[in-house]
Amino acid sequence: MDFEFSAEQEALRTTVRRFLADAAPIPYVRQQLADRRGTSDEVWKGLVDVGLLGLLVPEAWGGAGRGMVDMGVVLEEMGRAVHPGPFASSAVGAVSALVAVGSEFDRDAWLPSLCDGSAIGTLALFEEGGRFFWREPATTAHPSPDGWRISGGKGPAPDADAADLLLVSAATDDGVGLFAVEPHAAGLAVEPLAVVDGTRKQARLTLDQTPAARVGVGDATDGLSEVVDRLLIALVVDAVGCAEQALQMAVEHAKQRVQFDKPIGAFQAVQHLCAEMLQSVEMARAGAYYALWAADSAPPEERHRAATMAKAFAGEALFRVGANAIQVLGGIGFTWEHDAHLYYKRLISLHDLMGTPSEHLEELATLIV
């Protein structure tokens, strides 16, 4: 197995890093904290122009037809820049769901618009009180003369308030179904949720006999399993980039901040913190890169194990990287003016999104035992 990225992938990394530095620097990130969508039209169009929204879209529908390893290069750079907005929800979640579950009709209807950025999609699988278990939804769907009707609640649903396409899972007579719901459909209420990390918007969905169109046919469990694993991996890869940048900020501060006529990096306690942070980042990176490979090339069982293992480790270890970075930075790290809190909050959100580390360890135990 070769963990070296190709020259083409390194060129993609350089392009994405340059684009984010020029079009979406930290002042832009701060501006989007209060924005409903978390992105501007200019930056969203820029993501289209660079070809990032269609990276996972098959060529037949206008995309690049690439895999998760290529997407991982993009996501790691987005984490490094704490990039806000619905990119992963749309370009990973919605696209992967339509490819894995949707019919030719569904793909024709939505993939081109997700690829060219004219539509934003998201996936609403999880329900309050249901941990990360999505295979037995309490939300139900029943056929009606004009399609389907869905009733129930979903949340937290990422970027639902910005979405033009809500892909909602619900229990049917033949298993778990996936349904396309329009954002202004009758009986649908979208309530934005208060979140720690303002770069990742979340919402609660309430559906009351809401009209919907079924995506694909039959039980969608197997297809959605792949999508959930991809989203877990996307979270971890994003967090690796975020944690690495937090580490770099802490190390630079330790070199420059002087106490007792010495840079604080000369003190063993600070050195230990930085060494622990580096170890956590590199171990999480190894797990994330393996999971990216598994998403493209391994059997479903190994893909799921790799995604679960990566999230179980990174959810706790990278959360501590953010906390330790704040410790190294000292008092300034707790201020709104310093950028450290943006990275710390991103890593806090990783801890709980799509299951806590302890929940994924339990899942991993069931897979092994």
N, C-alpha and C positions, 0 to 999 in steps of 0.2 A: 504494500500500500504506500503511495507516494503522497506526502502531506505538502509537497511544494506546489505552489500555485503556478500556473502557466504564465508565459509572457503576456498573453491576451488578458488573463485575469488580473495581473498586476497593472496592466494599462487601464483596465476598468477601475481598479482601486484608485489609481492616480486621478482619473477623470472625476470620479465621485467625490474624492477628497477636495479637489480644486473647486468643483461646483458648489459644494456645501460651504466652503470657506468664503467664496465670493458672494453667493446668493443667499445663504442662510447662516450667517455667523451668530454668535451668542446674542447680540442685541435683537436680531430677528427672532430668536427663540423666545426671548423674554416678551416680545410683543405678542406672540401667539399664545401665551399662557391664558389670556382672557378671551381669545377668539373661539367662536363656536366650533369651527372646523379644525383649528390648529394649523392651518396653512393658508398661504395667500395664493391668488390666482397666478401670479407671476412665478412663484416657486413651483407650484404644481405643474404649470406648463413647462418649466425647466426640466422637471423630472421626466416629462414626456419626451422632450427634445433629446435628452441624453439616452433615452430608450429604456429607462428603468421600470416604468409601470408595466411594460409588456415583456419583461424578461422571462417570466414563466408561461406566458401565453404562447400556445403552439403557433408555428409559422402560418398555418392555414387560416388563422384569425388575425393575422397582422403582427404577431409578436416575434420574439427572438427564439422561442422554443428551447430555452436553456434550463438548467437544473438548479437544485438548491445550493450546490457548491458556488456557482456564480452568484446566486442571490445572497449567499453568506458574505461574499466580499462587499456587497453593497450595504448589507445590514450592519456589519462591523463598523464601517465608516459612519453610518448614521448614528450608531451608539456613541462613537467617539465625539460626534458633534451634537449630542443630545437632540437630534433632529425631531421636531414635533410633527404632528399630523397623521393622517390615516394611511400612510404608505403601506405598512405591513398588513393592515386590515384588508386593504383593497388588492394590492399586488401579490400578496401571499395567500391570505385567507379566502377572499372571494374568488380569485382566479383559480386557486387549487381546488376549491369546492365545485366550481362549474366544470373543470376538467375531469375531476374524479367521479362526480355524481351525475352531472348534467347530460342531457341528450344533445344530439346535433342541433335541434331547434333551440335549446337553452343556450348553447354556446354561440350560435349565430346571433341570438338576441342580445347577449350581454358582453361577450369577450371583446369584440372590437371597441366598444365604448369604454370598457375598463382599460384597455390597452392605450387608447388615445387620450385618456384622462377626462373625457366628457362625462363620465359617470364614476362615482365613488361607491365601492361595495364594502360590505362587512358581513361577518358571520355572527349570529346570535345562537349559541349552543347551550350556554350555561344558565343555571337557575339558582336563585338565592337559596342557601341552605343545602345545596346539592354538591358541595365541594367541586371537584373537577369531573365528577361523574356526569356524563351527558348521554349515556346509552339508554337510560330509562327516563325520558323527559315527562314531567307532569303536564306540560303543555300538550294539547290535543288538537288534531285536525280531522275534519269530517268533510266528505264530498258534498257539494251543493249543486243545484242546477247550473250555476255559472262558474263552477270551478271548485274551490275548496274554501273552508272557513276555519280559522284558527282561534283558539281561546287559551289563555294562560298568561304567564309572566316570564320574562327573560331578563337576565342581568347578573353581573355587569356585562354589557355588550359594548365592545370597543368601537368608538367613533360612530355610534349609531345616529347621533344627532347631525352628522355631516353626510350620511350615506344617501345615495340615490337608489341603492339596491340593498335591501335587508334580506339575508338568507337565514331563515329561521327554521330550527328543527322542531319537530312535534311528533307525538306518538300517533300512529295510524293502525288500522287493522292488520297491515302487513309489515309492521316493524317501525323503525324510525324513518320518517320522511323529511325531506328538505324542501322548503317552500320560499318562493320569491314574493316579498311583500313590498309594496310601494310605500315611501315614507309618509305620504298623506292619505293612506287608505282609511276607510271608515272603521271605527272601533279600535284604532291604534293610538296609543299615547306613548310618547318618547320623553322620558324625564332625565335630564342630565344629572349626574351624580357628583357630589363633592369628592374630590380625589386628592391624594397627597402629591402625585406627580402631574402637574398641569400640562406636560407635554403628551400625556396619554389620556385622552378624553374617554369617559365611560358613561353609559346611560342605562336606565331601566326601561324595558318595554312591557307594556300592558296591552294585551290583545283580547278583544271581546267580539267574537264572531267576525273577525277581520278577514276580508277576502284576500286570497292568495292563489298563486299558480304553483303547482308542484314542479320541482326540479328533478328530472329523471323519473324513473319508475322503480317500484319495489323498495326493499329495505336498503337504506343508504348507509348502514352502519360501517361496512368495510371501507367505503370511500371516505367517510367522515373521519374514520380512525387515522387514515393517512394525513388528512388535513390538520387534525389536532396535533399530530406529531410534528408536522411542518411548522405550525405556529409555536409550539414549545421550543423547537430548535431556533426559530427566528428570535424569540425572546432571549435565549441564552447567548446567541451570537451578538446581538445588539448589546447585551450587558457586558460581554467581553470587551468590546470597543469602549464602552462607557467607563468600565472599571480601569482599563489601561490608561485612559486619559486622566482619571482621578488620581491614579498612582503617579503619573508624570507631574501633575500639579503639586502633589505632596512632596515629591523629591526635589523639584525646583525650589519650593519654599524652604525645604530643609537646608538647601545649599546657601540660600540668601539670608535667612533669618538668623541674626546673631544674638546670642545670650552668653554672658560671662566671657565675652571676647572670643567666642567660638561660634561657627555656624551650628545650629542645633542638630544638623546631620552628623556632627562629630560625636554626639552622645549615643551611648549604646541602646538606650530605650527607644530612641527614634529609629535607629538602624534596624532594630528588631521588628518594629512596626512595618517599615518599608519592605524588609525581607519577607515577612509574612504576606504582605499584600502582593508582592511579585510572585510568590509561590502560588497563591490562590488564583491569580490571573492566568498564569501559564497552565495550571492544571485544568481550569475551566476552559481554556482555549483548546487544549487537547481533546477534552470531551466534546466540545462544540464542533470541532472540525471532523471528528469521527462521526458524529451524528449527521452532519451535512453529507458526508460520503454515504452513510447508511440510507439516508433519505432518497438518494439517487440510485444506489446500486445494491443494497442489501435486501433480503426477504423481509416481508412485513413484520415478522416477529422480532428480528434483529433491529429493524428501524425503530420499533416501539421501545425496545429495551434501551437503545442508545439515547433516544430522546428523553426517556424517563430518567435515566442515570445522569444525563447532562443537566437536566433541570433540578434534580434532587441535590446535586453538588453545588451548582452555581447559585441556586436560590439562597443558600446560606452563606457560602464562601464569598461571593461577590458583594452581598449585602454588608459583610464585615469589612471588605475593602473600602466601601464608601464611608463607613463609620470611622475606620482608622485614618482615612484621608482627612476627615474633619479633625481628628485628634492631632495629627501632625500640624495642620494649619493653625490650630489653637483658636483664639478668640475671633480672629478675622473669618475663620471658616464658618462661623455661626451667623454671619451677617447676610442680609439680603443682597448687599452690593457685590459680594464675592460670588463667583460662579460655582463654587463647590457644592452649594445646596442643590443646584440643578442636577448634578451627577448623583449626589446622594439620594435624592428623591427618586430618580430613575431606577436606582438599584434597590431601593425600598419596594417599589412597585413590582420589581421582578420577584421578590420574595413571595408575594401572595397571588399574583396573577396566574390563573390556570392551575392552581394547586400549590400548597405550601411545600417546602422541602420534606417535612415529615410525611405528608400525604403521598408524595412521590416515592419516598423510601418504602412506604407500605406497599405501593403498587409494584415497586421493583422486587420486593420480597416475594410477592405472589408469583411474579414471573420466574423467579429463580427456584423457589421451593415447590 
